[in-house]
Amino acid sequence: MLTLLLLLATARAPQAPAPTELYRFVLIQAAPGKLLNLIDLYKGRLPVIAAGGDEAPFIVRHSQGDRWDLLVIYPSGSFTSYYSAERTARREAAARASGVSNEAFAGQFYDLVGWHEDVYVEGPPLAEFRSYVKDAGLVHLEMFQALAGKRAALIEERKMEGAFNVARGRPGALLFTHEQGAAWDVITLDGYRNWRHYAESETIPPELSDAAAKKAGFANTDAIAPYMRSLIALHHDTIGTPVR
């Protein structure tokens, strides 16, 4: 009897929340004619970021979609760790040693930028993120503002759509949720090997997609987009390529 009670207690115990990582997304529209200079500026700063003890950013260059030219994703651990006195001091020391302080780098950045916005989001553990984007040659970013009262439902819908894609042999998506900054409630990132891989969804038989949709909790494939749109106030898509 004691063993049975212990098993029941274990089965009913709430699961610990999945670990997350803080990420800073910086969306940037370059000043006219300055995109390549901006890319070079970021590439040149990577050794300084590493010397400062921070994770290297993942950078995406726009190909189709929204207004931004570059998306820079900074894995940041947590607010507490990233902005700790120790890490801030190390970051500043690395910048000084490079000959370009963080203030000077910011000045160079603003000389090349016409528009930008920042948003801090919670996302997957860093190892999962790195593994997912490691071989990606193309990424699809979807950014959402939820209708009032629909944020939780939108997050769940994004998870369902990820499960739908996995069930039909497509990549799942990384999910990021708003913490601070710009007004995006949810961001998803889908990674593909290349454009051909991205387009392979057109070759999936409709009956397989419908079965995957039902397994994920949708009525059928055609019901996915209308349901998602019933939850959102704004939705931006962008396809881009990683800057290596």
N, C-alpha and C positions, 0 to 999 in steps of 0.2 A: 504493500500500500504506500509506504514512504517513497519507494522508487517511482511509483505512478504519480504521486503528488509532485515530486521533483521534476519529472518530465513535463507535466502540465504547466508548472510554473515557468519552466524554461521556454516552452512553446508560446506562452502568453507574454513573455517579457518583451518590452518594446525594443526594437532594433535601434542601435546607435546610428545617428545621422551619418551619411557618407561624408568622408573628408572632402574639403573644398580648398581651392586656392583663390587668392585675390588676384585679379588681373586689371590692368589699366589699358583701356582701348583709346587710342588717339587717332581720330579721323582727320585727315589733312587734305586740303585743296591747295596745291602749289600756286604761287604767283605765276602769271603767264610766262611760259618759256623757262621756268625754273625747276621743273620736276626732276630732271637728271641731276641738277646741283643738289637738290634736297635729298635724293637717294644717296649721293656721294657723301653728303654731310652725315647721314645716319651710319653709313658703312664705316666712315672714318672714326665715328664715336664708339664703335663696338668694343675696341680694346680698352677704352676708358671705363665703359660699363662693367666689363669683366674685372678690371683691376679694382673697381670699387666694390666688388663682391656681389653685384646684382646679376640676375639671370639675363641672358641675351634676349632681346625682343624678337618676336616673330613678325616679319614685315610683309605686307601684301600690297602689290601694285594693281590698281584698277585696270580692268579690261572692258567691262560692260556694267551699266547700272547706275548707281547713285553718284552724287556729285564729287565725292572724295577721290583723290589721286593715290593716296597712301593710307593704309591702316597699319598702325604700329601697336602690337600687343605686348605689353610688359607683364610677365609673371612677377608678382610682388609678394607672395607669401601671405601676409596679413598686414593690416594697417599698423598693428603694434610692432611687428618685426621690421617692416620696411622703414618706418619713421622713427625707429629707436635711435637713441643718441649715438650708439656705437656704429650702426650702419650709416647714419647720416655723416658722421665724421670720416668714415672710410671713403664714402662717396666723394666728399669734398676734397679729401687728400689726393685721391686718384685724379680728380679734375685738375687740381693745382699742378700735380706732377706732369700732366700732359701738356701744360702750357696754355690750356684753354679752360678757364674756370666754367662752372655751370652757368654763371650769369652771362659770360661771353658766348657760350654755346647757345643759350636762349636768344641772345641778340642775333646770332647768325641764323637761327631757325626763323625768327620773325621776319627777317629780311627776305626770306624765300617763300613765305606762306601768305596766301590770300584769305584763308578761312580754316578754322580747326575747332574741334570740340573733343572733350574728354568725358569718359564714363568709366567708373569703377564697377566691376562686376564680380560675382562669385562664380567660379567655374570648376572644372574637373581638377583632380590632383595633377601636379606638374608632370609627373612621369607619364600619366595617361595622355596629357596634352602633347608632350614631346613625341611620344610614340605615334600618336595619330597624325601629326603634321609632318613627320620625318620624311616620308616619301611622297607627300602631296605635291603634284605639279600644277594643280588648279584647286581653288577653293571657292565655295559659294557661301556668302554671308547673307543671312536674313535678319533684319532688325525690326522689332515690333514695339509699338506703344499699345498697351491693352486698354480696352474700355474700362470705365470705372467699375470696380467690383468683379472684373474678369481676369485679373492677373493670374490667380492660382489656376483657373481653368485653362488659360493660355499656356502656362508652363506644362500642365498635364497634356494638352494637345500636342505640344512640341515633342514630348516624350513618346506619345502614341505614334506620331508620324515617323519618329526615328525607328521605333519598333516595326512599323509598317515597311520601311525601306530595308531593314535588316532581314525581315521575313521573305522579301523577294530578291535577296542577294545583292542589295545595294549597301553602300557604307552607311553606318549610323552617323548621327550628328553629335557634335559637342554642344552642350547647352550652357549658357551664361545668363545670370539673372542680376538685375540692377542692385547696386549698393549705394553709390553716390554719383552725382554728376549729371550728364545729359539725360534726356527724358526717355531713353530706351529702356523698356521693362525687361525685354527678353531678346537675346541674340543667339542664333544658332550658326554653327560653322560646319559645313560638309566638305570633306576633302576627297579629291579624285586624283588619279594618276595623271590624267591629261584630258583634253577635250573629247577624245573618243570614249574614254571611260565615262565621262559625264553624260554623253549622248546615248549610252547603252540602254538607258531606261526605255527608249523607244522600241527596243527589241523584246521586251518582257511581255509574254502573252497576257491578254486582259484577264483571263480567268485566274492566272497566278496572282496578279495584282489585287483582284477582288478578294481572293482568299486571304491574302496578307492583310488587306484592309480590315476584314472582319475579325481576323485574329488579334489585330491591334485595338479593336473596339469601335471601328467605324462601320457604318452601314454598308458601304462599298467604296471603291476608289473615287467615284464621282462626288461622294459626299465629303471628302476630306477638305477641299478648298473652301466650300461654302461654310462648313463648320468653323474652320479657322477664321474666316472673315467675319463671322458673327461675334468674335471675341476681341476684335482689334479696332483701334482708331486710326492707326498708321502702320504701314509696312513698306520697308525699302529692301530691295535685293541688289546685290553686287556680286559679280564674278571677277576674280582676279588671280594673279599668279604670285607665288612667293618670291621675295627678293632674297637670293642666296648670297 
